[in-house]
């Protein structure tokens, strides 16, 4: 089950991202943000929405899409990532779970 708490436990850790062709990239989970944290979940909503931000290499910009990520504890994940721009350390990608 993918929840913000599950990812919080791995903040600052590396994930292997498989871009399709070529070698995997290392991306770091740099931010886990609850969305609308004060709002009650509507009936039937399984979890509180949240977003993740990963940072990858500065010299690689991946298009938005679904990527396979692997983590030594969380295992294999298929996550839709959107590039949101660089910071001083690398290119950032966001995933939103709602």
Biopython code that builds the backbone (N, CA, C, O; Angstrom):
import numpy as np
from Bio.PDB.StructureBuilder import StructureBuilder

atoms = [
    (1, "UNK", "N", (0.845, -1.182, 0.000)),
    (1, "UNK", "CA", (0.000, 0.000, 0.000)),
    (1, "UNK", "C", (0.883, 1.235, 0.000)),
    (1, "UNK", "O", (1.729, 1.406, 0.878)),
    (2, "UNK", "N", (0.684, 2.091, -0.983)),
    (2, "UNK", "CA", (1.503, 3.294, -1.099)),
    (2, "UNK", "C", (0.847, 4.441, -0.348)),
    (2, "UNK", "O", (-0.203, 4.946, -0.746)),
    (3, "UNK", "N", (1.482, 4.842, 0.738)),
    (3, "UNK", "CA", (1.005, 5.960, 1.547)),
    (3, "UNK", "C", (2.162, 6.928, 1.763)),
    (3, "UNK", "O", (3.324, 6.589, 1.537)),
    (4, "UNK", "N", (1.825, 8.143, 2.204)),
    (4, "UNK", "CA", (2.898, 9.094, 2.485)),
    (4, "UNK", "C", (3.793, 8.578, 3.612)),
    (4, "UNK", "O", (5.005, 8.795, 3.585)),
    (5, "UNK", "N", (3.210, 7.898, 4.603)),
    (5, "UNK", "CA", (4.009, 7.351, 5.708)),
    (5, "UNK", "C", (4.998, 6.307, 5.215)),
    (5, "UNK", "O", (6.127, 6.240, 5.702)),
    (6, "UNK", "N", (4.582, 5.490, 4.248)),
    (6, "UNK", "CA", (5.492, 4.475, 3.698)),
    (6, "UNK", "C", (6.700, 5.137, 3.049)),
    (6, "UNK", "O", (7.822, 4.646, 3.178)),
    (7, "UNK", "N", (6.477, 6.252, 2.350)),
    (7, "UNK", "CA", (7.587, 6.955, 1.699)),
    (7, "UNK", "C", (8.378, 7.800, 2.689)),
    (7, "UNK", "O", (9.592, 7.940, 2.537)),
    (8, "UNK", "N", (7.718, 8.370, 3.702)),
    (8, "UNK", "CA", (8.428, 9.163, 4.719)),
    (8, "UNK", "C", (9.587, 8.388, 5.320)),
    (8, "UNK", "O", (10.643, 8.953, 5.606)),
    (9, "UNK", "N", (9.389, 7.104, 5.506)),
    (9, "UNK", "CA", (10.424, 6.257, 6.111)),
    (9, "UNK", "C", (11.671, 6.167, 5.233)),
    (9, "UNK", "O", (12.724, 5.736, 5.704)),
    (10, "UNK", "N", (11.568, 6.569, 3.958)),
    (10, "UNK", "CA", (12.695, 6.436, 3.031)),
    (10, "UNK", "C", (13.135, 7.778, 2.445)),
    (10, "UNK", "O", (13.826, 7.822, 1.426)),
    (11, "UNK", "N", (12.735, 8.858, 3.089)),
    (11, "UNK", "CA", (13.140, 10.194, 2.668)),
    (11, "UNK", "C", (14.663, 10.301, 2.698)),
    (11, "UNK", "O", (15.300, 9.907, 3.675)),
    (12, "UNK", "N", (15.234, 10.830, 1.634)),
    (12, "UNK", "CA", (16.685, 10.970, 1.543)),
    (12, "UNK", "C", (17.390, 9.744, 0.984)),
    (12, "UNK", "O", (18.611, 9.749, 0.826)),
    (13, "UNK", "N", (16.637, 8.702, 0.685)),
    (13, "UNK", "CA", (17.238, 7.475, 0.164)),
    (13, "UNK", "C", (17.163, 7.422, -1.359)),
    (13, "UNK", "O", (16.387, 8.141, -1.989)),
    (14, "UNK", "N", (17.987, 6.556, -1.927)),
    (14, "UNK", "CA", (18.064, 6.411, -3.384)),
    (14, "UNK", "C", (17.146, 5.306, -3.888)),
    (14, "UNK", "O", (16.941, 4.285, -3.232)),
    (15, "UNK", "N", (16.604, 5.545, -5.070)),
    (15, "UNK", "CA", (15.797, 4.581, -5.811)),
    (15, "UNK", "C", (16.454, 4.425, -7.174)),
    (15, "UNK", "O", (17.000, 5.390, -7.710)),
    (16, "UNK", "N", (16.409, 3.232, -7.737)),
    (16, "UNK", "CA", (16.874, 3.028, -9.112)),
    (16, "UNK", "C", (15.699, 3.249, -10.040)),
    (16, "UNK", "O", (14.656, 2.614, -9.886)),
    (17, "UNK", "N", (15.857, 4.148, -11.008)),
    (17, "UNK", "CA", (14.819, 4.458, -11.984)),
    (17, "UNK", "C", (15.244, 3.890, -13.327)),
    (17, "UNK", "O", (16.355, 4.143, -13.794)),
    (18, "UNK", "N", (14.368, 3.132, -13.936)),
    (18, "UNK", "CA", (14.649, 2.516, -15.233)),
    (18, "UNK", "C", (13.971, 3.335, -16.320)),
    (18, "UNK", "O", (12.746, 3.315, -16.434)),
    (19, "UNK", "N", (14.764, 4.065, -17.132)),
    (19, "UNK", "CA", (14.196, 4.958, -18.133)),
    (19, "UNK", "C", (13.710, 4.256, -19.401)),
    (19, "UNK", "O", (13.259, 4.928, -20.329)),
    (20, "UNK", "N", (13.786, 2.971, -19.467)),
    (20, "UNK", "CA", (13.415, 2.231, -20.682)),
    (20, "UNK", "C", (14.674, 1.646, -21.277)),
    (20, "UNK", "O", (15.084, 0.537, -20.935)),
    (21, "UNK", "N", (15.277, 2.396, -22.162)),
    (21, "UNK", "CA", (16.553, 1.960, -22.757)),
    (21, "UNK", "C", (17.704, 2.519, -21.917)),
    (21, "UNK", "O", (17.618, 3.621, -21.375)),
    (22, "UNK", "N", (18.748, 1.759, -21.825)),
    (22, "UNK", "CA", (19.930, 2.241, -21.118)),
    (22, "UNK", "C", (19.959, 1.813, -19.663)),
    (22, "UNK", "O", (19.090, 1.091, -19.174)),
    (23, "UNK", "N", (20.977, 2.281, -19.008)),
    (23, "UNK", "CA", (21.215, 1.932, -17.613)),
    (23, "UNK", "C", (20.251, 2.666, -16.693)),
    (23, "UNK", "O", (19.765, 3.746, -17.029)),
    (24, "UNK", "N", (19.973, 2.077, -15.524)),
    (24, "UNK", "CA", (19.121, 2.775, -14.558)),
    (24, "UNK", "C", (19.818, 4.015, -14.016)),
    (24, "UNK", "O", (21.046, 4.102, -13.995)),
    (25, "UNK", "N", (19.010, 4.965, -13.581)),
    (25, "UNK", "CA", (19.504, 6.187, -12.957)),
    (25, "UNK", "C", (19.223, 6.110, -11.467)),
    (25, "UNK", "O", (18.235, 5.506, -11.049)),
    (26, "UNK", "N", (20.077, 6.714, -10.672)),
    (26, "UNK", "CA", (19.785, 6.841, -9.249)),
    (26, "UNK", "C", (19.056, 8.154, -9.038)),
    (26, "UNK", "O", (19.518, 9.214, -9.462)),
    (27, "UNK", "N", (17.903, 8.070, -8.374)),
    (27, "UNK", "CA", (17.160, 9.266, -7.995)),
    (27, "UNK", "C", (16.965, 9.222, -6.487)),
    (27, "UNK", "O", (16.821, 8.151, -5.897)),
    (28, "UNK", "N", (16.963, 10.393, -5.875)),
    (28, "UNK", "CA", (16.818, 10.499, -4.426)),
    (28, "UNK", "C", (15.440, 11.045, -4.093)),
    (28, "UNK", "O", (14.995, 12.020, -4.699)),
    (29, "UNK", "N", (14.763, 10.427, -3.139)),
    (29, "UNK", "CA", (13.491, 10.938, -2.650)),
    (29, "UNK", "C", (13.790, 12.125, -1.738)),
    (29, "UNK", "O", (14.354, 11.953, -0.658)),
    (30, "UNK", "N", (13.413, 13.332, -2.173)),
    (30, "UNK", "CA", (13.788, 14.533, -1.419)),
    (30, "UNK", "C", (12.616, 15.208, -0.711)),
    (30, "UNK", "O", (12.819, 16.080, 0.133)),
    (31, "UNK", "N", (11.382, 14.805, -1.054)),
    (31, "UNK", "CA", (10.244, 15.469, -0.417)),
    (31, "UNK", "C", (9.012, 14.565, -0.459)),
    (31, "UNK", "O", (8.716, 13.940, -1.478)),
    (32, "UNK", "N", (8.304, 14.511, 0.667)),
    (32, "UNK", "CA", (7.006, 13.843, 0.773)),
    (32, "UNK", "C", (6.061, 14.874, 1.367)),
    (32, "UNK", "O", (6.288, 15.359, 2.476)),
    (33, "UNK", "N", (4.992, 15.217, 0.633)),
    (33, "UNK", "CA", (4.094, 16.278, 1.065)),
    (33, "UNK", "C", (2.648, 15.805, 1.072)),
    (33, "UNK", "O", (2.126, 15.418, 0.026)),
    (34, "UNK", "N", (1.987, 15.827, 2.233)),
    (34, "UNK", "CA", (0.557, 15.554, 2.261)),
    (34, "UNK", "C", (-0.176, 16.683, 1.535)),
    (34, "UNK", "O", (0.202, 17.846, 1.669)),
    (35, "UNK", "N", (-1.205, 16.359, 0.779)),
    (35, "UNK", "CA", (-2.005, 17.360, 0.079)),
    (35, "UNK", "C", (-3.313, 17.554, 0.838)),
    (35, "UNK", "O", (-3.993, 16.582, 1.169)),
    (36, "UNK", "N", (-3.659, 18.789, 1.110)),
    (36, "UNK", "CA", (-4.859, 19.102, 1.889)),
    (36, "UNK", "C", (-4.872, 18.359, 3.223)),
    (36, "UNK", "O", (-5.831, 17.647, 3.522)),
    (37, "UNK", "N", (-3.805, 18.518, 4.038)),
    (37, "UNK", "CA", (-3.704, 17.716, 5.265)),
    (37, "UNK", "C", (-4.815, 17.969, 6.273)),
    (37, "UNK", "O", (-5.123, 17.078, 7.065)),
    (38, "UNK", "N", (-5.432, 19.154, 6.276)),
    (38, "UNK", "CA", (-6.481, 19.443, 7.245)),
    (38, "UNK", "C", (-7.863, 19.008, 6.781)),
    (38, "UNK", "O", (-8.825, 19.065, 7.546)),
    (39, "UNK", "N", (-7.961, 18.579, 5.541)),
    (39, "UNK", "CA", (-9.259, 18.219, 4.969)),
    (39, "UNK", "C", (-9.600, 16.763, 5.265)),
    (39, "UNK", "O", (-8.742, 15.885, 5.169)),
    (40, "UNK", "N", (-10.841, 16.514, 5.621)),
    (40, "UNK", "CA", (-11.274, 15.125, 5.843)),
    (40, "UNK", "C", (-11.367, 14.409, 4.510)),
    (40, "UNK", "O", (-11.737, 14.995, 3.493)),
    (41, "UNK", "N", (-11.029, 13.149, 4.535)),
    (41, "UNK", "CA", (-11.157, 12.339, 3.322)),
    (41, "UNK", "C", (-12.627, 12.067, 3.044)),
    (41, "UNK", "O", (-13.374, 11.715, 3.957)),
    (42, "UNK", "N", (-13.048, 12.225, 1.801)),
    (42, "UNK", "CA", (-14.425, 11.860, 1.466)),
    (42, "UNK", "C", (-14.638, 10.361, 1.652)),
    (42, "UNK", "O", (-13.694, 9.575, 1.569)),
    (43, "UNK", "N", (-15.881, 9.976, 1.903)),
    (43, "UNK", "CA", (-16.204, 8.554, 2.051)),
    (43, "UNK", "C", (-15.762, 7.809, 0.803)),
    (43, "UNK", "O", (-16.001, 8.261, -0.317)),
    (44, "UNK", "N", (-15.128, 6.688, 0.996)),
    (44, "UNK", "CA", (-14.666, 5.877, -0.127)),
    (44, "UNK", "C", (-13.234, 6.166, -0.547)),
    (44, "UNK", "O", (-12.635, 5.368, -1.269)),
    (45, "UNK", "N", (-12.668, 7.292, -0.111)),
    (45, "UNK", "CA", (-11.271, 7.594, -0.461)),
    (45, "UNK", "C", (-10.375, 6.755, 0.438)),
    (45, "UNK", "O", (-10.491, 6.795, 1.663)),
    (46, "UNK", "N", (-9.491, 6.003, -0.177)),
    (46, "UNK", "CA", (-8.669, 5.050, 0.566)),
    (46, "UNK", "C", (-7.570, 5.698, 1.382)),
    (46, "UNK", "O", (-7.237, 5.210, 2.462)),
    (47, "UNK", "N", (-7.004, 6.782, 0.892)),
    (47, "UNK", "CA", (-5.869, 7.384, 1.586)),
    (47, "UNK", "C", (-5.874, 8.884, 1.382)),
    (47, "UNK", "O", (-6.550, 9.404, 0.494)),
    (48, "UNK", "N", (-5.115, 9.568, 2.214)),
    (48, "UNK", "CA", (-4.943, 11.005, 2.074)),
    (48, "UNK", "C", (-4.034, 11.260, 0.872)),
    (48, "UNK", "O", (-2.985, 10.626, 0.763)),
    (49, "UNK", "N", (-4.406, 12.170, -0.035)),
    (49, "UNK", "CA", (-3.539, 12.468, -1.174)),
    (49, "UNK", "C", (-2.181, 13.008, -0.719)),
    (49, "UNK", "O", (-2.078, 13.669, 0.314)),
    (50, "UNK", "N", (-1.145, 12.717, -1.504)),
    (50, "UNK", "CA", (0.194, 13.210, -1.190)),
    (50, "UNK", "C", (1.004, 13.298, -2.478)),
    (50, "UNK", "O", (0.632, 12.740, -3.511)),
    (51, "UNK", "N", (2.116, 14.012, -2.387)),
    (51, "UNK", "CA", (3.034, 14.089, -3.528)),
    (51, "UNK", "C", (4.439, 13.735, -3.078)),
    (51, "UNK", "O", (4.803, 13.874, -1.910)),
    (52, "UNK", "N", (5.218, 13.270, -4.057)),
    (52, "UNK", "CA", (6.623, 12.940, -3.844)),
    (52, "UNK", "C", (7.451, 13.757, -4.813)),
    (52, "UNK", "O", (7.013, 14.040, -5.928)),
    (53, "UNK", "N", (8.641, 14.136, -4.394)),
    (53, "UNK", "CA", (9.599, 14.762, -5.296)),
    (53, "UNK", "C", (10.893, 13.967, -5.225)),
    (53, "UNK", "O", (11.442, 13.730, -4.149)),
    (54, "UNK", "N", (11.367, 13.561, -6.400)),
    (54, "UNK", "CA", (12.637, 12.853, -6.545)),
    (54, "UNK", "C", (13.614, 13.771, -7.264)),
    (54, "UNK", "O", (13.211, 14.607, -8.073)),
    (55, "UNK", "N", (14.908, 13.612, -6.962)),
    (55, "UNK", "CA", (15.950, 14.368, -7.674)),
    (55, "UNK", "C", (16.858, 13.375, -8.380)),
    (55, "UNK", "O", (17.365, 12.426, -7.783)),
    (56, "UNK", "N", (17.051, 13.629, -9.688)),
    (56, "UNK", "CA", (17.939, 12.803, -10.492)),
    (56, "UNK", "C", (19.128, 13.607, -10.982)),
    (56, "UNK", "O", (19.336, 14.743, -10.556)),
    (57, "UNK", "N", (19.906, 13.018, -11.877)),
    (57, "UNK", "CA", (21.077, 13.715, -12.410)),
    (57, "UNK", "C", (20.691, 15.007, -13.133)),
    (57, "UNK", "O", (19.632, 15.091, -13.756)),
    (58, "UNK", "N", (21.553, 15.994, -13.041)),
    (58, "UNK", "CA", (21.327, 17.302, -13.679)),
    (58, "UNK", "C", (21.326, 17.190, -15.201)),
    (58, "UNK", "O", (20.596, 17.919, -15.873)),
    (59, "UNK", "N", (22.131, 16.289, -15.747)),
    (59, "UNK", "CA", (22.339, 16.231, -17.197)),
    (59, "UNK", "C", (21.352, 15.327, -17.936)),
    (59, "UNK", "O", (21.487, 15.124, -19.143)),
    (60, "UNK", "N", (20.362, 14.782, -17.224)),
    (60, "UNK", "CA", (19.361, 13.924, -17.853)),
    (60, "UNK", "C", (17.984, 14.498, -17.535)),
    (60, "UNK", "O", (17.657, 14.734, -16.372)),
    (61, "UNK", "N", (17.176, 14.722, -18.580)),
    (61, "UNK", "CA", (15.806, 15.187, -18.380)),
    (61, "UNK", "C", (14.877, 14.161, -19.027)),
    (61, "UNK", "O", (14.831, 14.029, -20.250)),
    (62, "UNK", "N", (14.150, 13.448, -18.194)),
    (62, "UNK", "CA", (13.222, 12.439, -18.689)),
    (62, "UNK", "C", (11.863, 13.080, -18.965)),
    (62, "UNK", "O", (11.449, 13.985, -18.240)),
    (63, "UNK", "N", (11.163, 12.620, -20.007)),
    (63, "UNK", "CA", (9.815, 13.135, -20.247)),
    (63, "UNK", "C", (8.850, 12.562, -19.198)),
    (63, "UNK", "O", (9.144, 11.554, -18.556)),
    (64, "UNK", "N", (7.704, 13.218, -19.036)),
    (64, "UNK", "CA", (6.725, 12.655, -18.108)),
    (64, "UNK", "C", (6.284, 11.290, -18.595)),
    (64, "UNK", "O", (6.173, 11.045, -19.796)),
    (65, "UNK", "N", (6.039, 10.415, -17.652)),
    (65, "UNK", "CA", (5.623, 9.066, -17.996)),
    (65, "UNK", "C", (5.721, 8.150, -16.798)),
    (65, "UNK", "O", (6.148, 8.558, -15.719)),
    (66, "UNK", "N", (5.325, 6.915, -16.998)),
    (66, "UNK", "CA", (5.380, 5.916, -15.945)),
    (66, "UNK", "C", (6.725, 5.207, -16.004)),
    (66, "UNK", "O", (7.136, 4.705, -17.051)),
    (67, "UNK", "N", (7.398, 5.175, -14.867)),
    (67, "UNK", "CA", (8.732, 4.577, -14.776)),
    (67, "UNK", "C", (8.753, 3.516, -13.680)),
    (67, "UNK", "O", (8.042, 3.605, -12.678)),
    (68, "UNK", "N", (9.584, 2.523, -13.905)),
    (68, "UNK", "CA", (9.832, 1.513, -12.883)),
    (68, "UNK", "C", (10.913, 2.036, -11.952)),
    (68, "UNK", "O", (11.998, 2.416, -12.390)),
    (69, "UNK", "N", (10.604, 2.049, -10.671)),
    (69, "UNK", "CA", (11.571, 2.416, -9.645)),
    (69, "UNK", "C", (11.758, 1.219, -8.735)),
    (69, "UNK", "O", (10.808, 0.488, -8.451)),
    (70, "UNK", "N", (12.975, 1.022, -8.283)),
    (70, "UNK", "CA", (13.273, -0.062, -7.351)),
    (70, "UNK", "C", (13.937, 0.512, -6.109)),
    (70, "UNK", "O", (14.792, 1.395, -6.178)),
    (71, "UNK", "N", (13.514, -0.019, -4.982)),
    (71, "UNK", "CA", (14.086, 0.372, -3.694)),
    (71, "UNK", "C", (14.344, -0.898, -2.900)),
    (71, "UNK", "O", (13.565, -1.847, -2.973)),
    (72, "UNK", "N", (15.419, -0.919, -2.154)),
    (72, "UNK", "CA", (15.812, -2.153, -1.460)),
    (72, "UNK", "C", (14.780, -2.622, -0.441)),
    (72, "UNK", "O", (14.719, -3.818, -0.156)),
    (73, "UNK", "N", (13.970, -1.731, 0.116)),
    (73, "UNK", "CA", (12.947, -2.124, 1.086)),
    (73, "UNK", "C", (11.557, -2.124, 0.456)),
    (73, "UNK", "O", (10.780, -3.053, 0.676)),
    (74, "UNK", "N", (11.237, -1.093, -0.324)),
    (74, "UNK", "CA", (9.893, -0.957, -0.893)),
    (74, "UNK", "C", (9.665, -1.860, -2.104)),
    (74, "UNK", "O", (8.524, -2.112, -2.490)),
    (75, "UNK", "N", (10.745, -2.342, -2.697)),
    (75, "UNK", "CA", (10.619, -3.229, -3.843)),
    (75, "UNK", "C", (10.434, -2.469, -5.145)),
    (75, "UNK", "O", (10.940, -1.358, -5.301)),
    (76, "UNK", "N", (9.703, -3.074, -6.085)),
    (76, "UNK", "CA", (9.495, -2.501, -7.418)),
    (76, "UNK", "C", (8.201, -1.695, -7.422)),
    (76, "UNK", "O", (7.156, -2.175, -6.981)),
    (77, "UNK", "N", (8.282, -0.472, -7.922)),
    (77, "UNK", "CA", (7.137, 0.432, -8.001)),
    (77, "UNK", "C", (7.013, 0.957, -9.423)),
    (77, "UNK", "O", (8.024, 1.208, -10.079)),
    (78, "UNK", "N", (5.804, 1.122, -9.901)),
    (78, "UNK", "CA", (5.539, 1.777, -11.185)),
    (78, "UNK", "C", (4.904, 3.115, -10.838)),
    (78, "UNK", "O", (3.796, 3.158, -10.304)),
    (79, "UNK", "N", (5.608, 4.221, -11.143)),
    (79, "UNK", "CA", (5.158, 5.545, -10.718)),
    (79, "UNK", "C", (5.181, 6.508, -11.899)),
    (79, "UNK", "O", (6.144, 6.554, -12.664)),
    (80, "UNK", "N", (4.093, 7.282, -12.035)),
    (80, "UNK", "CA", (4.019, 8.313, -13.064)),
    (80, "UNK", "C", (4.746, 9.547, -12.550)),
    (80, "UNK", "O", (4.370, 10.111, -11.523)),
    (81, "UNK", "N", (5.784, 9.964, -13.262)),
    (81, "UNK", "CA", (6.613, 11.107, -12.869)),
    (81, "UNK", "C", (6.497, 12.225, -13.893)),
    (81, "UNK", "O", (6.383, 11.987, -15.095)),
    (82, "UNK", "N", (6.529, 13.453, -13.380)),
    (82, "UNK", "CA", (6.488, 14.652, -14.218)),
    (82, "UNK", "C", (7.716, 15.485, -13.878)),
    (82, "UNK", "O", (7.947, 15.774, -12.704)),
    (83, "UNK", "N", (8.515, 15.881, -14.877)),
    (83, "UNK", "CA", (9.651, 16.763, -14.578)),
    (83, "UNK", "C", (9.136, 18.130, -14.135)),
    (83, "UNK", "O", (8.268, 18.713, -14.786)),
    (84, "UNK", "N", (9.671, 18.638, -13.030)),
    (84, "UNK", "CA", (9.230, 19.943, -12.525)),
    (84, "UNK", "C", (10.361, 20.963, -12.529)),
    (84, "UNK", "O", (10.191, 22.077, -12.032)),
    (85, "UNK", "N", (11.492, 20.601, -13.073)),
    (85, "UNK", "CA", (12.596, 21.544, -13.213)),
    (85, "UNK", "C", (13.761, 21.231, -12.297)),
    (85, "UNK", "O", (13.645, 20.465, -11.340)),
    (86, "UNK", "N", (14.890, 21.848, -12.621)),
    (86, "UNK", "CA", (16.106, 21.588, -11.847)),
    (86, "UNK", "C", (16.170, 22.440, -10.588)),
    (86, "UNK", "O", (15.509, 23.471, -10.474)),
    (87, "UNK", "N", (16.977, 21.982, -9.657)),
    (87, "UNK", "CA", (17.444, 22.811, -8.560)),
    (87, "UNK", "C", (18.965, 22.805, -8.668)),
    (87, "UNK", "O", (19.495, 22.361, -9.687)),
    (88, "UNK", "N", (19.670, 23.271, -7.676)),
    (88, "UNK", "CA", (21.126, 23.370, -7.788)),
    (88, "UNK", "C", (21.815, 22.006, -7.801)),
    (88, "UNK", "O", (22.980, 21.915, -8.187)),
    (89, "UNK", "N", (21.118, 20.942, -7.389)),
    (89, "UNK", "CA", (21.743, 19.620, -7.307)),
    (89, "UNK", "C", (21.326, 18.657, -8.415)),
    (89, "UNK", "O", (21.996, 17.645, -8.619)),
    (90, "UNK", "N", (20.236, 18.940, -9.139)),
    (90, "UNK", "CA", (19.810, 18.012, -10.174)),
    (90, "UNK", "C", (18.413, 18.309, -10.690)),
    (90, "UNK", "O", (17.805, 19.314, -10.323)),
    (91, "UNK", "N", (17.910, 17.427, -11.545)),
    (91, "UNK", "CA", (16.570, 17.565, -12.105)),
    (91, "UNK", "C", (15.562, 16.932, -11.149)),
    (91, "UNK", "O", (15.793, 15.844, -10.621)),
    (92, "UNK", "N", (14.438, 17.625, -10.930)),
    (92, "UNK", "CA", (13.418, 17.143, -10.008)),
    (92, "UNK", "C", (12.201, 16.605, -10.772)),
    (92, "UNK", "O", (11.832, 17.102, -11.836)),
    (93, "UNK", "N", (11.603, 15.582, -10.188)),
    (93, "UNK", "CA", (10.424, 14.925, -10.750)),
    (93, "UNK", "C", (9.388, 14.762, -9.655)),
    (93, "UNK", "O", (9.722, 14.438, -8.515)),
    (94, "UNK", "N", (8.119, 14.989, -10.008)),
    (94, "UNK", "CA", (7.050, 14.880, -9.019)),
    (94, "UNK", "C", (6.083, 13.754, -9.383)),
    (94, "UNK", "O", (5.796, 13.510, -10.555)),
    (95, "UNK", "N", (5.592, 13.080, -8.349)),
    (95, "UNK", "CA", (4.535, 12.073, -8.475)),
    (95, "UNK", "C", (3.424, 12.492, -7.509)),
    (95, "UNK", "O", (3.700, 12.837, -6.359)),
    (96, "UNK", "N", (2.176, 12.465, -7.969)),
    (96, "UNK", "CA", (1.035, 12.832, -7.133)),
    (96, "UNK", "C", (0.140, 11.612, -6.978)),
    (96, "UNK", "O", (-0.213, 10.963, -7.962)),
    (97, "UNK", "N", (-0.223, 11.305, -5.745)),
    (97, "UNK", "CA", (-1.113, 10.195, -5.416)),
    (97, "UNK", "C", (-2.378, 10.780, -4.821)),
    (97, "UNK", "O", (-2.340, 11.410, -3.764)),
    (98, "UNK", "N", (-3.516, 10.572, -5.506)),
    (98, "UNK", "CA", (-4.771, 11.091, -4.945)),
    (98, "UNK", "C", (-5.878, 10.082, -5.029)),
    (98, "UNK", "O", (-6.999, 10.359, -4.602)),
]
sb = StructureBuilder()
sb.init_structure("model")
sb.init_model(0)
sb.init_chain("A")
sb.init_seg("    ")
for serial, (resi, resn, name, xyz) in enumerate(atoms, 1):
    if name == "N":
        sb.init_residue(resn, " ", resi, " ")
    sb.init_atom(name, np.array(xyz, "f"), 0.0, 1.0, " ", f" {name:<3s}", serial, name[0])
structure = sb.get_structure()
